[in-house]
Amino acid sequence: MGHPLADARRAANLTQQELAGLVGCDRQSIARIETNRQTPSLAMVGKITASLRQRNVELSADSFLPEKAAAPQTNGAQSWP
């Protein structure tokens, strides 16, 4: 499953380069965001969502939050069944 930004960008029929031009950054920044190698600033999130909204594609700002760890932390304690 791809990053929600990549899915939204494709739904808006935009390339990474085109979205970067609308947002005011370089294509590599969009690629890094889509592959979770860069966390965008709040200002960038606003520009991205506004650019997609102009193409009638909605993307929640929550889509940019890092995923939570699946397993709870146990602080080294073992639990027995």
ABEGO torsion letter per residue (X at the ends): XBBAAAAAAAAAGBBAAAAAAAAGBBAAAAAAAAAGABBBBAAAAAAAAAAAAAAGBBBBAAAABBBBBABBBAGGBBBBX
